[in-house]
Amino acid sequence: MRNKKSKNKGKIGKSIVVEGKEYRSISDAAKAYNLPLNTVSKRMKLEWGIDEAFGIKPRKRKGETVVVDGKEYPSMSDAARAYDLSVDTVKSRLRLGWSIDEAFGIKPRKRKGKTVVVDGKEYSSISDAAKAYGLPLNTVRSRLELRWSTEKAFGVKSRGNKGKTIVVDGKEYSSVSDAAKAYGLPVGTVRARLRVGWDINKAFNTKANRKRSKNRKGKSIILEGKEYTSISDAAKAYNIPLQTVWSRLKSGLSIDEAITTTKFKGKSIVVDGKEYSSISHAAKAYNLSFSTVSKRMKLGWGIDEVFGIKPRKWKGETVVVDGKEYPNMSDAAKAYNLSPATVIARLKSGWNTEEAFGIIMKWTM
């Protein structure tokens, strides 16, 4: 029995020489260097040298040295520490294709394919170009999204309003704004007049009423020969929202212009077979706000969809996420416990569908 025990001990406790001294076993040597046996064993299995396994010499990582700005570091971790960076940050940047100098912040990141040329000069990004021209980045991006040319987006060339020229008294102007300036009128006043059906020449040749009306505090007013106790009463009589009247007065129209002009303008509308004298009347009949109806109509909704008679059909707006089709963005977002606004914002920022819905991780810098 004793001989068997000695035999087993010999198998486990192979002698080992560390720093010129022989130990009966790896375990004894590990104790002498205050190291766990498992640590030493793992290092030796990984073919570390004896001095490296016992911490006498630092581990040489063959082929893993890193050269940054002409200086060699034994590892990526050492190089990251030298530049006060997290090694994970550096590795993430390298995985995304950054160069060594970019990953360690020695050189600014070059965004390939995203340089922009403005007035013959190249900028590394839209952001840099916007700063050079003293413009907010959001303003430039919005203009580019509207398909403005680069020069117009940065203000190098004036924005042309093709197809929106206007002729006043036989002279052509590039825009309503330019014509208003030429006639010394606020552009808001002119546009308000044109919206309510004024003749073009009259709209530009009638002086703006810049004085605030004295009839705004309940004083009586006369319209078309009839007296009303206040602007509010007159607005009710003409079926015009009081807020609309105030807005028109602020834009420069007189009380007469703000209230009476629209009375004769044909804006009747037929909803579900019934004719209403105005969109406002139809909205009231269906318990909808005027602004809601107007917005829907501007977006091209059908009359039945605008007034809720039929559900809105979202043509071509189905969304496929992770192989499953959803009728719209809102339903897809709900399925992933996200708000539609969050998903849309991510997609506008250039995220792909899987990233926007959280199916795969989005790498950010």
C-alpha positions in Angstrom: 0.0 0.0 0.0 2.9 2.3 0.9 4.6 1.6 -2.4 1.4 2.4 -4.3 1.1 5.8 -2.6 4.6 6.7 -3.4 4.1 5.8 -7.0 1.1 8.1 -7.3 2.9 10.9 -5.6 5.7 10.6 -8.1 3.2 11.1 -11.0 1.7 14.2 -9.6 4.7 15.8 -8.1 7.2 16.1 -10.9 10.3 18.0 -9.9 10.8 21.5 -11.4 13.6 24.0 -11.5 12.7 27.7 -11.0 15.5 30.3 -10.9 18.1 27.6 -10.5 16.4 26.0 -7.5 14.8 22.6 -7.7 11.4 22.0 -6.2 9.9 18.5 -5.7 6.7 19.5 -7.5 5.0 22.3 -9.3 2.7 22.6 -6.3 5.7 23.2 -4.0 7.2 25.8 -6.4 3.8 27.6 -6.7 3.6 27.8 -2.9 7.1 29.2 -2.7 6.0 32.0 -5.2 2.6 32.5 -3.5 0.7 31.5 -6.6 -2.3 29.2 -6.9 -1.5 25.8 -8.4 -4.3 26.2 -11.0 -2.8 29.5 -12.2 0.6 28.0 -12.7 -0.8 24.9 -14.4 -2.9 26.9 -16.8 0.1 29.1 -17.8 2.2 26.0 -18.4 -0.5 24.4 -20.5 -0.5 27.5 -22.6 3.2 27.0 -23.1 4.4 29.9 -21.0 8.0 29.8 -20.1 8.9 28.8 -16.5 9.9 32.3 -15.6 6.7 33.7 -17.1 4.5 31.1 -15.4 5.9 32.0 -12.0 5.9 35.8 -12.6 9.7 36.2 -12.6 9.6 37.7 -16.1 6.6 39.5 -17.8 4.8 37.4 -20.4 5.9 38.0 -23.9 3.0 38.0 -26.2 4.4 36.8 -29.5 3.1 38.7 -32.5 0.8 40.9 -30.3 3.0 43.9 -29.8 1.4 47.1 -30.9 3.2 50.1 -32.5 1.5 53.4 -31.9 3.0 56.7 -33.1 6.4 55.0 -33.7 6.5 53.4 -30.2 6.2 49.7 -29.5 4.0 48.4 -26.7 4.0 44.8 -25.4 0.2 44.6 -25.7 -2.9 46.4 -26.8 -3.8 46.9 -23.1 -0.5 48.6 -22.4 -0.9 50.9 -25.4 -4.4 51.8 -24.4 -3.3 52.7 -20.8 -0.5 54.9 -22.2 -3.2 57.0 -24.1 -5.7 57.0 -21.2 -8.1 54.9 -23.2 -10.1 51.8 -22.4 -8.8 48.7 -24.2 -12.4 47.8 -25.2 -12.8 51.3 -26.8 -9.6 50.8 -28.9 -10.6 47.3 -29.9 -14.1 48.4 -30.9 -12.7 51.1 -33.1 -10.3 48.7 -34.8 -13.1 46.3 -35.5 -15.0 49.1 -37.2 -12.0 49.6 -39.5 -10.4 52.6 -37.8 -6.6 52.9 -38.3 -4.2 52.6 -35.4 -3.7 56.3 -35.3 -7.4 57.0 -35.4 -8.2 54.4 -32.7 -5.7 56.0 -30.3 -6.8 59.5 -31.1 -3.5 60.6 -32.7 -5.3 61.5 -35.9 -9.0 62.5 -36.3 -11.3 59.9 -37.7 -11.6 60.1 -41.5 -15.2 59.4 -42.5 -14.7 57.8 -45.9 -17.2 58.8 -48.5 -18.7 61.5 -46.3 -16.5 64.4 -47.2 -18.3 67.4 -48.6 -17.1 70.0 -51.1 -18.5 73.5 -50.7 -17.5 76.3 -53.1 -14.5 74.3 -54.3 -13.1 73.5 -50.8 -13.3 70.0 -49.3 -14.4 69.5 -45.7 -14.0 66.3 -43.7 -17.7 66.3 -42.8 -20.9 68.2 -43.2 -20.5 69.3 -39.5 -17.1 70.9 -40.3 -18.5 72.6 -43.3 -21.5 73.9 -41.3 -19.1 75.4 -38.7 -17.0 77.0 -41.4 -20.1 78.8 -42.8 -21.6 79.6 -39.3 -24.7 77.5 -39.9 -26.4 75.1 -37.5 -25.8 71.5 -38.5 -29.5 70.7 -38.3 -30.3 73.5 -40.7 -27.9 72.2 -43.3 -29.1 68.6 -43.0 -32.7 69.7 -43.3 -31.9 71.6 -46.5 -30.0 68.7 -48.0 -32.9 66.3 -47.1 -35.1 68.7 -49.1 -32.7 68.1 -52.0 -31.2 71.6 -52.0 -27.9 71.7 -53.8 -24.8 71.9 -51.7 -24.1 75.5 -52.6 -27.7 76.5 -51.7 -27.7 74.5 -48.5 -24.6 76.4 -47.3 -25.8 79.7 -48.5 -23.2 80.1 -51.2 -26.0 80.5 -53.8 -29.4 81.9 -53.1 -32.3 79.5 -53.0 -34.2 79.7 -56.3 -38.0 79.2 -56.1 -38.6 77.6 -59.5 -42.1 77.9 -60.7 -43.1 80.4 -58.0 -42.3 83.7 -59.7 -45.0 86.3 -59.5 -46.0 89.1 -61.8 -47.2 92.4 -60.2 -48.2 95.4 -62.3 -46.6 93.8 -65.4 -43.2 93.1 -63.7 -42.0 89.6 -62.8 -40.4 88.9 -59.4 -38.6 85.8 -58.3 -40.9 85.3 -55.3 -43.7 86.7 -53.3 -41.1 87.8 -50.7 -39.1 89.8 -53.3 -42.2 91.5 -54.6 -43.4 92.4 -51.1 -40.0 94.0 -50.4 -40.2 96.0 -53.6 -43.6 97.3 -52.5 -42.6 97.9 -48.9 -45.1 95.4 -47.5 -44.7 92.7 -44.9 -44.6 89.4 -46.7 -47.1 87.9 -44.2 -49.6 90.6 -45.0 -49.4 89.9 -48.8 -49.7 86.2 -48.4 -52.7 86.6 -46.1 -54.4 88.7 -48.7 -53.7 86.2 -51.5 -54.9 83.3 -49.4 -58.3 84.9 -48.9 -58.6 85.6 -52.6 -57.4 89.1 -53.2 -56.4 90.2 -56.7 -52.6 90.2 -57.0 -52.2 93.8 -58.0 -54.6 94.9 -55.2 -52.7 92.8 -52.7 -49.5 94.6 -53.4 -50.9 98.1 -54.0 -53.0 98.4 -50.8 -51.1 99.8 -47.9 -50.8 97.6 -44.8 -53.0 98.5 -41.9 -50.2 98.7 -39.2 -52.4 100.3 -36.5 -54.0 98.0 -34.0 -57.7 98.2 -34.1 -59.5 100.1 -31.5 -62.4 97.7 -31.7 -60.6 94.8 -30.0 -62.1 95.4 -26.6 -65.8 94.7 -27.3 -66.5 98.0 -29.1 -69.0 97.8 -31.9 -68.0 97.5 -35.6 -69.8 97.9 -38.8 -69.4 95.3 -41.6 -71.3 95.5 -44.9 -73.7 98.1 -43.3 -74.6 96.0 -40.3 -73.4 96.8 -36.8 -71.9 94.1 -34.5 -71.2 94.6 -30.7 -67.7 93.2 -31.0 -65.2 91.4 -33.3 -66.3 88.1 -31.6 -69.9 88.6 -32.5 -69.0 89.5 -36.1 -66.8 86.4 -36.4 -69.7 84.2 -35.1 -72.0 85.8 -37.6 -69.6 85.0 -40.5 -68.8 81.5 -39.1 -65.1 82.2 -38.8 -63.1 81.1 -35.7 -62.1 84.1 -33.6 -58.5 82.9 -33.5 -58.4 83.0 -37.3 -59.6 86.6 -37.3 -56.9 87.6 -34.7 -54.2 85.9 -36.8 -55.4 87.8 -39.9 -55.4 91.1 -38.1 -51.9 90.5 -36.8 -50.7 89.8 -40.4 -51.9 93.3 -41.4 -55.4 92.8 -42.7 -58.1 95.3 -41.7 -61.1 94.1 -39.7 -63.2 94.3 -42.9 -60.6 92.2 -44.8 -60.1 89.7 -42.0 -63.8 88.9 -41.6 -65.8 89.6 -44.8 -63.4 88.4 -47.5 -63.9 84.7 -46.9 -67.7 85.0 -46.7 -68.0 84.9 -50.5 -65.2 82.4 -51.2 -66.6 79.1 -52.3 -65.2 76.5 -49.9 -68.1 74.2 -49.5 -67.3 70.5 -49.0 -69.3 67.3 -49.5 -68.8 64.6 -46.8 -70.7 61.3 -46.9 -73.1 62.7 -49.5 -73.9 65.9 -47.5 -72.8 69.4 -48.5 -71.3 71.7 -45.8 -70.7 75.4 -46.3 -67.1 75.1 -45.1 -64.5 72.7 -43.9 -65.0 74.2 -40.4 -68.7 73.3 -40.4 -68.0 69.8 -41.5 -65.4 69.4 -38.8 -67.9 70.5 -36.1 -70.5 68.1 -37.5 -68.0 65.2 -37.0 -66.7 66.4 -33.7 -63.2 67.0 -35.1 -61.0 70.0 -34.6 -60.4 72.2 -37.7 -56.6 71.9 -37.4 -56.9 68.0 -37.4 -59.0 68.0 -40.5 -56.7 70.6 -42.3 -53.6 68.5 -41.5 -55.1 65.4 -42.8 -56.1 67.0 -46.0 -52.7 68.5 -46.5 -51.2 65.0 -46.2 -53.4 63.9 -49.0 -55.9 61.8 -47.1 -59.2 61.0 -48.8 -62.3 62.9 -47.6 -63.8 59.8 -45.9 -60.4 59.1 -44.2 -60.1 62.8 -43.1 -63.5 62.7 -41.3 -63.1 59.2 -39.9 -65.8 57.6 -42.1 -63.3 55.0 -43.4 -60.0 53.9 -41.7 -56.8 55.4 -43.1 -55.2 53.1 -45.7 -51.4 53.2 -45.4 -50.4 52.4 -48.9 -47.0 50.8 -49.3 -46.1 51.5 -45.7 -46.0 48.0 -44.3 -42.9 47.2 -42.3 -40.9 43.9 -42.3 -38.9 43.2 -39.1 -37.0 40.0 -38.5 -38.9 38.3 -41.3 -42.4 39.3 -40.1 -44.6 41.9 -41.9 -46.5 44.5 -39.9 -49.2 46.8 -41.4 -47.4 50.0 -40.2 -44.5 51.3 -38.2 -46.6 51.8 -35.1 -47.7 48.2 -34.9 -44.1 47.0 -35.4 -42.8 49.3 -32.7 -45.5 48.1 -30.3 -44.5 44.5 -30.9 -40.9 45.3 -29.8 -42.1 47.5 -26.8 -40.7 50.6 -28.5 -42.3 53.9 -29.3 -42.8 54.7 -33.0 -41.0 58.0 -32.5 -37.9 56.2 -31.2 -37.8 53.8 -34.1 -38.3 56.6 -36.7 -35.6 58.7 -35.1 -33.1 55.8 -35.2 -33.9 55.1 -38.9 -33.4 58.8 -39.8 -30.0 58.6 -38.1 -28.9 55.9 -40.5 -29.6 52.8 -38.3 -30.8 49.7 -40.2 -34.1 48.0 -39.4 -32.6 45.4 -37.1 -30.7 48.0 -35.2 -33.6 50.3 -34.9 -35.8 47.6 -33.4 -33.1 46.3 -31.1 -32.7 42.9 -32.8 -28.9 43.5 -33.1 -26.6 45.8 -31.2 -25.9 49.2 -32.7 -22.2 50.1 -32.4 -21.7 53.7 -31.3 -18.6 55.7 -30.8 
